[in-house]
Amino acid sequence: MTGAELTIDLLAKHGVKEVFGYPGGAIMPIYDALYGSPVTHYLTRHEQGAGFAAVGYARSTGELGVCFATSGPGATNLITALADAMMDSVPLLAITGQVPTAAIGSDAFQEVDVLGMSLSCTKHSYMVERAEDLAEVLQEAMHLAQSGRPGPVLVDIPKDIQMGAVNYHPWLAADDYKPELSQSELTKANELLSQAKKPLAYVGGGVQMADAQDELMQFLKATNMPAVSTLKALGSVTPDYAYNLGMLGMHGGQAANLAVQECDLLVCIGARFDDRVTGNLAKFASKAKVIHLDVDAAEVGKRKPVNASLVADLKDSLPHLAIHKSNPEWLAHISHMQQQYAWRYDYPGEKVYAPYLLNRLSRLMPNNGVVCCDVGQHQMWVAQHMTFSHPSNHLSSGGAGTMGFGLPAAIGAQIARPNDFVLTVSGDGSIMMNIQELATIRRNNLPVKLLILDNQRLGMVRQWQQLFFDGRYSETNLSDNPDFVQLAAVFGIPGETITHANQVDAAIDKLVASEGPYILHACIDDKENVWPLVPPGAANDQMLTEVAK
């Protein structure tokens, strides 16, 4: 085989069925080997689109996402997607072409040190220097991306190695390392659980990565322990759980944030005490002792001291936690807060109210539908007002907060789950970041739905300018947006624009019932803000809930 043929053959042998990419000179041999292979390639219209489509594919299935790009600008355009996957622990394999080995270091055409560039935003990066190493590197990379705490891995392959003859050597992976549960730490944790009067579960994205939703729900239902979730964990705690308080943090619900500040034991399950969750870290859960469950020992004690740590796979550690029923007085208080701070949708205005629209959409769309968000106010409204039965149904750029994530991620999710309802929720700012991927939807006839919440502003930045920069609205006006419905029509995608509250119900019905791709362009008040908001430097119980517009 040539190196290129071996690359495609190994992907197929390891169960990779779909890849996303964009060809170019240095990766042409691999694209030639794709021709007629069992691996299906989806051409995106930008390498960043390919990277995020692979992320969407991986996050909606738990399987390895794969993307291709050529050398130079092709490879550098993948970097943002790699960083996003690194921060959200997504199993991703990026394969890039590189100039021939003899030309490396000569400033050859489209030569960039992608190995050096990617080291800070990948779990590991390789440049194949010898043809005889190719098989081992590729197999090791696929294993590494999916083992332990998942993450992105990049393999950079010079063009001459792609074209030259290579031999296949099966790589014998060592047994996966699984940290052994410490019995002494487990004893400490169970003692803390037995003593707690106000315990609270703080659920993170690690639950999905460990495929441990069943174990989590068995523990919660056995204990009646109230639970809060990070943005990435939404759906891990099922919507029907009585003490599910939803998202905590900067734009978390009031009941969730107050419960964290009042609890006396915080059981952190696959989360990392992110700054958007904790607010003022010194004041976060200041009354609580902490049990931290995580597969990654580096996360334990990184930002907050713990009283007991269970470093192990969550499927192994959760069943070993002692079952102690939560205090009835604490549960009654939680239930009272849930009622007191429940979301309201009786908006008095005539304009489209985004929380109502999203809540109605959530109730009408299929239970196993996938929602892919961009970044901004709409992202927080989705987290607050839509419900999810599983974390693989809510794809949102968490750690990196990447505008332009939603549309290509939805493409990847739709290809991975062709029979499921897949929706992008975007803002008028974010949608323009990767708008070219409408062409990918058209080419592949993908039934992706698009909801654009258009306030003609960079809404989240404008909100901060209003609150913290004395209303100096610098470069956040997007009133010269194109007509998004007309733009989508150019790509053969039908849709409609709504501007008033009395149009919402019928428009949502039409969106949900549409069989192919469809766009709903909803014009909302440019002064509408996301509440609550924990200001910078404040504790989570010092939320702003409304200010004058």
ROVEX-370215 format. One record per residue (C-alpha): x, y, z; residue in three letters. Coordinates in Angstrom, 3 decimals. Example, Ala and Ser with C-alpha at 12.3 -4.5 7.8 and 13.67 -1.06 7.14 Angstrom:
<rs>
12.300 / -4.500 / 7.800 / ALA
13.670 / -1.060 / 7.140 / SER
</rs>
This chain:
<rs>
0.000 / 0.000 / 0.000 / MET
0.893 / 3.650 / -0.254 / THR
0.834 / 5.684 / 2.936 / GLY
-2.388 / 7.321 / 1.768 / ALA
-4.071 / 3.976 / 1.099 / GLU
-2.941 / 2.694 / 4.484 / LEU
-4.418 / 5.785 / 6.179 / THR
-7.863 / 5.191 / 4.697 / ILE
-7.638 / 1.438 / 5.293 / ASP
-6.822 / 1.917 / 8.975 / LEU
-9.682 / 4.372 / 9.453 / LEU
-12.070 / 1.825 / 7.963 / ALA
-10.599 / -1.000 / 10.063 / LYS
-11.227 / 1.068 / 13.195 / HIS
-14.881 / 1.662 / 12.374 / GLY
-14.645 / 5.172 / 10.941 / VAL
-17.469 / 5.510 / 8.411 / LYS
-17.620 / 9.281 / 7.824 / GLU
-14.996 / 12.017 / 7.681 / VAL
-15.188 / 15.764 / 7.045 / PHE
-12.665 / 17.817 / 5.191 / GLY
-11.398 / 20.053 / 2.431 / TYR
-8.706 / 18.952 / -0.066 / PRO
-5.517 / 20.713 / -1.087 / GLY
-2.114 / 20.031 / -2.559 / GLY
-0.345 / 18.405 / 0.380 / ALA
-3.185 / 16.003 / 1.191 / ILE
-4.152 / 15.068 / -2.381 / MET
-2.791 / 11.496 / -2.139 / PRO
-5.135 / 10.797 / 0.796 / ILE
-8.056 / 12.233 / -1.157 / TYR
-7.082 / 10.020 / -4.083 / ASP
-7.138 / 7.001 / -1.774 / ALA
-10.602 / 8.035 / -0.565 / LEU
-11.936 / 7.585 / -4.095 / TYR
-14.016 / 4.412 / -4.092 / GLY
-13.158 / 3.572 / -0.456 / SER
-15.724 / 2.480 / 2.176 / PRO
-15.130 / 5.750 / 4.072 / VAL
-17.622 / 8.467 / 3.116 / THR
-16.205 / 11.975 / 2.885 / HIS
-18.278 / 15.119 / 3.380 / TYR
-16.906 / 18.241 / 1.760 / LEU
-17.429 / 21.291 / 3.937 / THR
-16.790 / 24.778 / 2.613 / ARG
-14.151 / 25.738 / 5.178 / HIS
-11.716 / 23.674 / 7.221 / GLU
-13.114 / 25.111 / 10.451 / GLN
-16.491 / 23.808 / 9.300 / GLY
-14.916 / 20.376 / 8.840 / ALA
-13.456 / 20.468 / 12.342 / GLY
-16.714 / 21.483 / 13.988 / PHE
-18.720 / 18.976 / 11.939 / ALA
-16.406 / 16.273 / 13.291 / ALA
-16.933 / 17.642 / 16.815 / VAL
-20.714 / 17.558 / 16.332 / GLY
-20.464 / 13.994 / 15.023 / TYR
-18.433 / 12.918 / 18.065 / ALA
-20.490 / 14.724 / 20.685 / ARG
-23.822 / 13.471 / 19.368 / SER
-22.681 / 9.832 / 19.309 / THR
-19.695 / 9.382 / 21.638 / GLY
-17.736 / 8.021 / 18.660 / GLU
-14.494 / 9.327 / 17.153 / LEU
-14.888 / 12.377 / 14.909 / GLY
-12.412 / 12.662 / 12.004 / VAL
-11.456 / 15.640 / 9.834 / CYS
-8.938 / 16.259 / 7.038 / PHE
-7.134 / 19.394 / 5.892 / ALA
-4.191 / 20.267 / 3.732 / THR
-0.976 / 21.948 / 4.906 / SER
-0.507 / 25.628 / 5.683 / GLY
-3.787 / 27.566 / 5.855 / PRO
-5.829 / 24.369 / 5.692 / GLY
-4.200 / 23.082 / 8.868 / ALA
-4.265 / 26.431 / 10.647 / THR
-8.011 / 26.704 / 9.961 / ASN
-8.498 / 23.538 / 12.033 / LEU
-6.815 / 24.985 / 15.120 / ILE
-9.960 / 26.634 / 16.544 / THR
-11.914 / 23.377 / 16.288 / ALA
-9.035 / 21.503 / 17.953 / LEU
-8.992 / 24.017 / 20.818 / ALA
-12.750 / 23.682 / 21.196 / ASP
-12.491 / 19.887 / 21.304 / ALA
-9.634 / 20.062 / 23.806 / MET
-11.530 / 22.282 / 26.234 / MET
-14.681 / 20.155 / 26.006 / ASP
-12.839 / 16.774 / 25.979 / SER
-14.134 / 15.581 / 22.597 / VAL
-12.594 / 12.524 / 20.851 / PRO
-11.346 / 13.973 / 17.571 / LEU
-8.726 / 12.880 / 15.026 / LEU
-7.388 / 15.544 / 12.677 / ALA
-5.237 / 14.385 / 9.760 / ILE
-3.327 / 17.082 / 7.899 / THR
-1.109 / 16.950 / 4.849 / GLY
2.383 / 18.409 / 5.057 / GLN
5.012 / 19.373 / 2.510 / VAL
7.463 / 16.558 / 1.576 / PRO
9.996 / 15.669 / 4.243 / THR
12.883 / 17.035 / 2.155 / ALA
11.205 / 20.455 / 2.065 / ALA
10.387 / 20.720 / 5.771 / ILE
12.132 / 23.711 / 7.302 / GLY
12.738 / 25.419 / 3.952 / SER
9.736 / 27.763 / 4.082 / ASP
8.187 / 25.782 / 1.265 / ALA
4.858 / 26.783 / -0.250 / PHE
2.083 / 26.252 / 2.306 / GLN
4.508 / 24.983 / 4.929 / GLU
3.442 / 25.699 / 8.508 / VAL
4.677 / 24.031 / 11.685 / ASP
1.235 / 22.659 / 12.558 / VAL
2.807 / 20.259 / 15.058 / LEU
4.168 / 23.174 / 17.059 / GLY
1.012 / 25.230 / 16.641 / MET
-1.279 / 22.446 / 17.826 / SER
0.603 / 21.228 / 20.893 / LEU
-1.255 / 23.513 / 23.298 / SER
-4.712 / 22.586 / 21.999 / CYS
-4.463 / 18.817 / 21.496 / THR
-4.133 / 15.826 / 23.748 / LYS
-1.175 / 14.855 / 21.576 / HIS
0.207 / 15.765 / 18.150 / SER
2.387 / 13.766 / 15.758 / TYR
4.334 / 14.496 / 12.627 / MET
5.160 / 11.269 / 10.804 / VAL
8.850 / 11.408 / 9.919 / GLU
9.338 / 7.863 / 8.588 / ARG
7.055 / 5.775 / 6.406 / ALA
7.542 / 2.748 / 8.635 / GLU
6.030 / 4.678 / 11.583 / ASP
2.771 / 5.628 / 9.876 / LEU
0.679 / 2.592 / 10.824 / ALA
1.696 / 2.711 / 14.463 / GLU
1.155 / 6.472 / 14.754 / VAL
-2.329 / 6.365 / 13.238 / LEU
-3.473 / 3.471 / 15.419 / GLN
-2.021 / 5.027 / 18.537 / GLU
-3.645 / 8.371 / 17.708 / ALA
-7.118 / 6.830 / 17.340 / MET
-6.690 / 4.968 / 20.613 / HIS
-5.399 / 8.010 / 22.481 / LEU
-8.196 / 10.302 / 21.300 / ALA
-10.819 / 7.976 / 22.781 / GLN
-9.154 / 6.617 / 25.915 / SER
-9.174 / 8.012 / 29.446 / GLY
-10.270 / 11.616 / 29.285 / ARG
-11.000 / 11.993 / 25.547 / PRO
-9.535 / 14.767 / 23.436 / GLY
-8.292 / 15.822 / 20.022 / PRO
-5.196 / 14.279 / 18.432 / VAL
-3.500 / 15.596 / 15.286 / LEU
-1.432 / 13.556 / 12.824 / VAL
0.575 / 15.556 / 10.256 / ASP
1.674 / 13.421 / 7.287 / ILE
4.236 / 14.660 / 4.718 / PRO
3.202 / 14.223 / 1.104 / LYS
6.056 / 11.875 / 0.179 / ASP
5.064 / 9.491 / 2.993 / ILE
1.497 / 9.531 / 1.708 / GLN
2.748 / 8.610 / -1.779 / MET
5.459 / 6.108 / -0.837 / GLY
5.081 / 2.385 / -0.180 / ALA
4.499 / 1.394 / 3.448 / VAL
3.871 / -1.827 / 5.313 / ASN
0.997 / -2.432 / 7.697 / TYR
2.040 / -3.427 / 11.195 / HIS
-0.788 / -3.960 / 13.675 / PRO
-0.216 / -1.873 / 16.759 / TRP
-0.817 / -3.779 / 19.946 / LEU
-2.352 / -1.338 / 22.376 / ALA
-1.486 / -1.746 / 26.004 / ALA
-4.431 / -2.362 / 28.303 / ASP
-6.221 / 0.893 / 29.054 / ASP
-4.997 / 2.408 / 32.263 / TYR
-7.837 / 2.799 / 34.713 / LYS
-7.060 / 4.455 / 38.016 / PRO
-7.911 / 2.215 / 40.916 / GLU
-10.509 / 3.506 / 43.334 / LEU
-8.889 / 4.418 / 46.642 / SER
-10.636 / 2.664 / 49.504 / GLN
-9.436 / 5.221 / 52.029 / SER
-10.839 / 8.084 / 49.945 / GLU
-14.073 / 6.144 / 49.448 / LEU
-14.384 / 5.737 / 53.215 / THR
-13.905 / 9.491 / 53.662 / LYS
-16.503 / 10.233 / 50.995 / ALA
-19.077 / 7.922 / 52.516 / ASN
-18.520 / 9.413 / 55.976 / GLU
-19.112 / 12.887 / 54.537 / LEU
-22.322 / 11.670 / 52.880 / LEU
-23.572 / 10.191 / 56.156 / SER
-22.977 / 13.485 / 57.992 / GLN
-24.432 / 15.859 / 55.399 / ALA
-27.678 / 17.701 / 56.131 / LYS
-27.773 / 19.660 / 52.857 / LYS
-25.991 / 17.606 / 50.173 / PRO
-25.966 / 18.708 / 46.531 / LEU
-24.712 / 17.007 / 43.344 / ALA
-22.740 / 19.246 / 40.976 / TYR
-22.854 / 17.406 / 37.632 / VAL
-20.388 / 18.023 / 34.801 / GLY
-19.635 / 16.893 / 31.275 / GLY
-17.666 / 13.900 / 32.493 / GLY
-20.917 / 11.993 / 32.968 / VAL
-21.495 / 11.873 / 29.220 / GLN
-17.862 / 11.028 / 28.483 / MET
-18.046 / 8.092 / 30.891 / ALA
-21.465 / 7.054 / 29.550 / ASP
-22.534 / 7.118 / 33.187 / ALA
-26.010 / 8.684 / 33.011 / GLN
-27.624 / 5.481 / 34.291 / ASP
-25.262 / 5.294 / 37.263 / GLU
-25.818 / 8.976 / 38.019 / LEU
-29.600 / 8.684 / 37.952 / MET
-29.562 / 5.528 / 40.086 / GLN
-27.549 / 7.401 / 42.721 / PHE
-29.740 / 10.525 / 42.601 / LEU
-33.039 / 8.625 / 42.759 / LYS
-31.806 / 6.459 / 45.615 / ALA
-30.712 / 9.479 / 47.672 / THR
-33.127 / 12.196 / 46.434 / ASN
-30.058 / 14.423 / 46.333 / MET
-30.756 / 17.740 / 44.554 / PRO
-28.628 / 18.283 / 41.459 / ALA
-27.262 / 21.211 / 39.472 / VAL
-25.604 / 20.898 / 36.060 / SER
-22.969 / 22.684 / 34.044 / THR
-23.751 / 23.864 / 30.521 / LEU
-22.091 / 20.780 / 29.044 / LYS
-23.867 / 18.407 / 31.440 / ALA
-27.423 / 19.492 / 30.643 / LEU
-29.424 / 16.345 / 29.929 / GLY
-27.329 / 14.167 / 32.231 / SER
-29.922 / 14.667 / 34.970 / VAL
-33.193 / 13.676 / 33.338 / THR
-35.932 / 16.333 / 33.110 / PRO
-38.396 / 14.252 / 35.137 / ASP
-36.136 / 14.123 / 38.214 / TYR
-37.962 / 16.005 / 40.955 / ALA
-34.895 / 17.766 / 42.360 / TYR
-33.263 / 18.745 / 39.066 / ASN
-32.354 / 22.421 / 39.523 / LEU
-30.925 / 22.897 / 36.040 / GLY
-27.869 / 24.949 / 35.156 / MET
-25.777 / 26.811 / 37.708 / LEU
-23.253 / 29.599 / 37.248 / GLY
-23.092 / 32.976 / 35.558 / MET
-26.465 / 32.548 / 33.832 / HIS
-27.730 / 29.688 / 35.954 / GLY
-31.157 / 29.606 / 37.553 / GLY
-31.670 / 31.361 / 40.852 / GLN
-32.671 / 28.179 / 42.682 / ALA
-29.558 / 26.364 / 41.413 / ALA
-27.158 / 29.108 / 42.441 / ASN
-28.747 / 29.630 / 45.851 / LEU
-28.735 / 25.892 / 46.575 / ALA
-25.003 / 25.716 / 45.870 / VAL
-24.335 / 28.565 / 48.262 / GLN
-26.464 / 26.939 / 50.981 / GLU
-25.345 / 23.293 / 50.727 / CYS
-23.052 / 21.721 / 53.323 / ASP
-21.700 / 18.981 / 51.011 / LEU
-20.958 / 19.422 / 47.314 / LEU
-20.582 / 16.173 / 45.386 / VAL
-18.725 / 17.163 / 42.205 / CYS
-19.312 / 14.515 / 39.515 / ILE
-17.122 / 14.902 / 36.416 / GLY
-16.877 / 18.703 / 36.573 / ALA
-13.908 / 21.059 / 36.813 / ARG
-14.993 / 24.144 / 38.798 / PHE
-14.918 / 26.332 / 35.697 / ASP
-14.891 / 30.085 / 36.325 / ASP
-18.258 / 30.532 / 34.552 / ARG
-19.710 / 28.069 / 37.056 / VAL
-18.104 / 29.291 / 40.269 / THR
-18.174 / 33.072 / 40.018 / GLY
-15.967 / 34.263 / 42.882 / ASN
-14.151 / 31.011 / 43.594 / LEU
-13.372 / 31.872 / 47.228 / ALA
-17.095 / 32.328 / 47.876 / LYS
-18.309 / 29.360 / 45.824 / PHE
-20.063 / 26.773 / 48.005 / ALA
-18.188 / 28.299 / 50.928 / SER
-20.240 / 26.392 / 53.530 / LYS
-19.676 / 23.023 / 51.888 / ALA
-17.228 / 20.201 / 52.142 / LYS
-16.336 / 18.726 / 48.742 / VAL
-16.229 / 15.212 / 47.296 / ILE
-14.737 / 15.208 / 43.783 / HIS
-15.291 / 12.297 / 41.376 / LEU
-13.222 / 12.481 / 38.182 / ASP
-11.146 / 10.241 / 35.926 / VAL
-8.504 / 12.974 / 35.563 / ASP
-6.437 / 13.374 / 38.730 / ALA
-5.116 / 16.717 / 37.446 / ALA
-8.570 / 18.254 / 37.964 / GLU
-8.784 / 17.303 / 41.640 / VAL
-7.836 / 20.255 / 43.817 / GLY
-6.813 / 22.313 / 40.777 / LYS
-9.173 / 25.177 / 41.625 / ARG
-10.866 / 24.232 / 44.876 / LYS
-9.594 / 22.095 / 47.781 / PRO
-11.463 / 18.834 / 48.318 / VAL
-12.175 / 16.707 / 51.366 / ASN
-12.352 / 13.409 / 49.480 / ALA
-11.408 / 12.487 / 45.918 / SER
-12.496 / 9.461 / 43.914 / LEU
-10.177 / 9.347 / 40.898 / VAL
-11.711 / 6.681 / 38.698 / ALA
-14.114 / 6.111 / 35.842 / ASP
-17.519 / 7.428 / 36.947 / LEU
-19.157 / 4.116 / 36.022 / LYS
-16.897 / 2.549 / 38.655 / ASP
-16.975 / 5.229 / 41.361 / SER
-20.645 / 6.279 / 41.427 / LEU
-22.015 / 2.836 / 42.433 / PRO
-19.659 / 2.796 / 45.433 / HIS
-21.081 / 5.937 / 47.005 / LEU
-23.131 / 5.183 / 50.109 / ALA
-26.884 / 5.691 / 49.825 / ILE
-28.181 / 8.142 / 52.419 / HIS
-31.606 / 9.687 / 51.978 / LYS
-31.506 / 13.471 / 51.846 / SER
-32.914 / 15.442 / 54.748 / ASN
-36.684 / 16.104 / 54.210 / PRO
-36.333 / 19.703 / 55.407 / GLU
-33.617 / 20.330 / 52.814 / TRP
-35.760 / 18.779 / 50.088 / LEU
-38.768 / 20.869 / 51.116 / ALA
-36.599 / 23.980 / 50.892 / HIS
-35.369 / 22.932 / 47.436 / ILE
-38.947 / 22.371 / 46.241 / SER
-39.963 / 25.785 / 47.571 / HIS
-37.122 / 27.477 / 45.697 / MET
-38.024 / 25.613 / 42.511 / GLN
-41.517 / 27.084 / 42.725 / GLN
-40.428 / 30.517 / 43.880 / GLN
-37.860 / 30.979 / 41.110 / TYR
-39.581 / 29.101 / 38.284 / ALA
-39.188 / 30.657 / 34.841 / TRP
-42.075 / 32.834 / 33.665 / ARG
-43.223 / 33.072 / 30.065 / TYR
-46.084 / 35.573 / 30.334 / ASP
-44.149 / 38.252 / 28.479 / TYR
-46.274 / 41.395 / 28.178 / PRO
-44.668 / 42.824 / 25.033 / GLY
-45.718 / 42.528 / 21.406 / GLU
-42.301 / 41.424 / 20.166 / LYS
-41.016 / 37.863 / 19.937 / VAL
-39.872 / 36.706 / 23.378 / TYR
-36.974 / 34.287 / 22.949 / ALA
-37.459 / 32.298 / 26.206 / PRO
-41.110 / 31.576 / 25.341 / TYR
-40.216 / 30.597 / 21.774 / LEU
-37.479 / 28.218 / 22.921 / LEU
-39.595 / 26.679 / 25.669 / ASN
-42.456 / 25.987 / 23.260 / ARG
-40.036 / 24.562 / 20.697 / LEU
-38.540 / 22.301 / 23.366 / SER
-41.979 / 20.932 / 24.240 / ARG
-42.965 / 20.290 / 20.617 / LEU
-39.796 / 18.914 / 19.057 / MET
-39.034 / 15.167 / 19.277 / PRO
-37.713 / 14.019 / 22.642 / ASN
-34.499 / 12.725 / 21.063 / ASN
-33.892 / 15.815 / 18.956 / GLY
-30.459 / 17.439 / 18.902 / VAL
-29.956 / 21.159 / 19.540 / VAL
-26.642 / 22.703 / 18.458 / CYS
-25.954 / 26.189 / 19.777 / CYS
-23.700 / 28.975 / 18.774 / ASP
-22.417 / 31.355 / 21.443 / VAL
-24.155 / 34.363 / 22.939 / GLY
-27.466 / 35.277 / 24.549 / GLN
-29.332 / 32.648 / 22.546 / HIS
-26.984 / 29.972 / 23.914 / GLN
-27.870 / 30.872 / 27.496 / MET
-31.601 / 31.048 / 26.717 / TRP
-31.420 / 27.549 / 25.238 / VAL
-29.688 / 26.270 / 28.383 / ALA
-32.294 / 27.930 / 30.605 / GLN
-35.515 / 27.245 / 28.718 / HIS
-35.097 / 23.998 / 26.774 / MET
-34.956 / 20.528 / 28.329 / THR
-32.867 / 17.563 / 27.214 / PHE
-33.167 / 13.843 / 27.889 / SER
-29.472 / 13.140 / 27.300 / HIS
-26.316 / 15.308 / 27.091 / PRO
-25.668 / 14.075 / 23.539 / SER
-28.795 / 16.004 / 22.526 / ASN
-27.403 / 19.392 / 23.593 / HIS
-24.238 / 20.453 / 21.773 / LEU
-22.893 / 23.795 / 22.909 / SER
-19.369 / 25.173 / 22.800 / SER
-18.518 / 25.248 / 26.491 / GLY
-14.901 / 25.902 / 27.398 / GLY
-13.928 / 27.770 / 24.228 / ALA
-17.232 / 29.581 / 23.648 / GLY
-16.771 / 29.523 / 19.878 / THR
-19.024 / 31.597 / 17.648 / MET
-19.626 / 29.691 / 14.416 / GLY
-19.821 / 26.327 / 16.207 / PHE
-23.536 / 25.625 / 15.795 / GLY
-24.156 / 25.202 / 12.058 / LEU
-21.256 / 22.830 / 11.236 / PRO
-21.806 / 20.920 / 14.507 / ALA
-25.420 / 20.362 / 13.434 / ALA
-24.202 / 19.048 / 10.083 / ILE
-21.997 / 16.508 / 11.868 / GLY
-24.824 / 15.522 / 14.218 / ALA
-27.305 / 15.109 / 11.345 / GLN
-24.911 / 12.891 / 9.407 / ILE
-24.244 / 10.814 / 12.523 / ALA
-27.959 / 10.569 / 13.357 / ARG
-29.756 / 10.815 / 10.006 / PRO
-33.185 / 9.908 / 11.380 / ASN
-33.183 / 12.407 / 14.252 / ASP
-34.447 / 15.985 / 14.362 / PHE
-31.386 / 18.290 / 14.395 / VAL
-31.637 / 22.032 / 15.042 / LEU
-29.147 / 24.884 / 15.082 / THR
-30.013 / 27.791 / 17.366 / VAL
-27.889 / 30.775 / 16.433 / SER
-27.694 / 34.515 / 16.793 / GLY
-27.384 / 36.961 / 13.949 / ASP
-23.733 / 37.450 / 14.877 / GLY
-22.717 / 33.812 / 15.228 / SER
-24.504 / 32.515 / 12.137 / ILE
-22.319 / 34.663 / 9.893 / MET
-19.153 / 33.005 / 11.175 / MET
-19.694 / 29.780 / 9.185 / ASN
-22.643 / 30.709 / 6.963 / ILE
-20.892 / 29.032 / 4.010 / GLN
-21.891 / 25.652 / 5.432 / GLU
-25.410 / 26.200 / 4.077 / LEU
-23.811 / 24.880 / 0.882 / ALA
-22.906 / 21.645 / 2.706 / THR
-26.522 / 21.277 / 3.808 / ILE
-27.725 / 21.773 / 0.237 / ARG
-25.175 / 19.429 / -1.357 / ARG
-26.039 / 16.582 / 1.001 / ASN
-29.754 / 17.373 / 1.279 / ASN
-29.535 / 17.396 / 5.074 / LEU
-32.774 / 18.186 / 6.956 / PRO
-31.020 / 20.502 / 9.429 / VAL
-33.328 / 23.158 / 10.924 / LYS
-32.044 / 26.669 / 11.633 / LEU
-33.453 / 29.085 / 14.204 / LEU
-31.871 / 32.528 / 14.140 / ILE
-32.668 / 34.842 / 17.051 / LEU
-31.923 / 38.218 / 15.505 / ASP
-31.576 / 41.306 / 17.681 / ASN
-29.283 / 43.041 / 15.158 / GLN
-26.629 / 43.171 / 17.841 / ARG
-23.763 / 41.189 / 19.301 / LEU
-26.201 / 40.662 / 22.139 / GLY
-24.040 / 39.291 / 24.931 / MET
-21.309 / 41.862 / 24.350 / VAL
-23.941 / 44.615 / 24.148 / ARG
-25.419 / 43.448 / 27.468 / GLN
-22.028 / 43.684 / 29.146 / TRP
-21.433 / 47.103 / 27.583 / GLN
-24.743 / 48.225 / 29.063 / GLN
-24.030 / 46.853 / 32.534 / LEU
-20.295 / 47.270 / 32.971 / PHE
-19.074 / 49.798 / 30.365 / PHE
-21.506 / 52.671 / 31.009 / ASP
-23.548 / 51.981 / 27.888 / GLY
-20.695 / 52.628 / 25.457 / ARG
-21.837 / 50.363 / 22.626 / TYR
-18.614 / 49.892 / 20.722 / SER
-18.877 / 47.797 / 17.524 / GLU
-21.883 / 45.698 / 18.529 / THR
-24.443 / 47.074 / 16.049 / ASN
-25.349 / 44.525 / 13.343 / LEU
-28.307 / 46.391 / 11.852 / SER
-26.871 / 45.869 / 8.350 / ASP
-27.437 / 42.090 / 8.533 / ASN
-28.562 / 40.421 / 5.311 / PRO
-32.076 / 39.066 / 4.928 / ASP
-31.381 / 35.597 / 6.313 / PHE
-34.433 / 33.978 / 4.738 / VAL
-33.487 / 35.285 / 1.304 / GLN
-29.906 / 34.189 / 1.877 / LEU
-31.025 / 30.675 / 2.814 / ALA
-33.303 / 30.592 / -0.238 / ALA
-30.258 / 31.009 / -2.461 / VAL
-29.121 / 27.650 / -1.055 / PHE
-32.551 / 26.115 / -1.663 / GLY
-33.601 / 26.284 / 1.997 / ILE
-37.168 / 27.543 / 2.654 / PRO
-38.241 / 29.485 / 5.716 / GLY
-39.944 / 32.532 / 7.149 / GLU
-39.337 / 35.645 / 9.234 / THR
-41.433 / 36.496 / 12.289 / ILE
-41.489 / 39.801 / 14.150 / THR
-44.401 / 39.611 / 16.625 / HIS
-45.331 / 37.400 / 19.570 / ALA
-48.613 / 36.322 / 17.966 / ASN
-46.669 / 34.659 / 15.135 / GLN
-44.566 / 32.383 / 17.329 / VAL
-46.841 / 29.380 / 17.852 / ASP
-47.665 / 28.844 / 14.184 / ALA
-44.035 / 29.388 / 13.156 / ALA
-42.787 / 26.770 / 15.636 / ILE
-45.388 / 24.298 / 14.393 / ASP
-44.192 / 24.837 / 10.821 / LYS
-40.515 / 24.466 / 11.790 / LEU
-41.099 / 21.199 / 13.647 / VAL
-43.254 / 19.777 / 10.847 / ALA
-40.819 / 20.640 / 8.028 / SER
-39.333 / 17.579 / 6.360 / GLU
-36.182 / 19.034 / 4.845 / GLY
-33.906 / 21.896 / 5.850 / PRO
-35.782 / 24.940 / 7.100 / TYR
-34.943 / 28.359 / 8.552 / ILE
-36.967 / 30.367 / 11.068 / LEU
-35.715 / 33.921 / 11.402 / HIS
-37.104 / 35.442 / 14.613 / ALA
-36.588 / 39.175 / 15.143 / CYS
-36.346 / 39.995 / 18.858 / ILE
-35.968 / 43.133 / 20.962 / ASP
-32.438 / 44.520 / 20.682 / ASP
-32.555 / 45.543 / 24.369 / LYS
-33.547 / 42.146 / 25.772 / GLU
-31.031 / 40.732 / 28.257 / ASN
-30.282 / 37.322 / 29.734 / VAL
-31.164 / 37.021 / 33.413 / TRP
-29.999 / 36.080 / 35.973 / PRO
-26.408 / 37.276 / 35.639 / LEU
-23.643 / 36.842 / 38.199 / VAL
-21.437 / 39.951 / 37.786 / PRO
-17.641 / 39.621 / 37.590 / PRO
-16.099 / 39.058 / 41.018 / GLY
-19.440 / 38.323 / 42.680 / ALA
-20.591 / 35.203 / 44.454 / ALA
-23.280 / 33.114 / 42.789 / ASN
-25.946 / 34.266 / 45.238 / ASP
-25.293 / 37.911 / 44.250 / GLN
-27.179 / 37.606 / 40.971 / MET
-28.549 / 40.495 / 38.988 / LEU
-32.081 / 39.663 / 37.931 / THR
-33.170 / 42.775 / 35.998 / GLU
-32.100 / 46.338 / 35.302 / VAL
-33.720 / 49.150 / 33.396 / ALA
-33.401 / 48.793 / 29.634 / LYS
</rs>
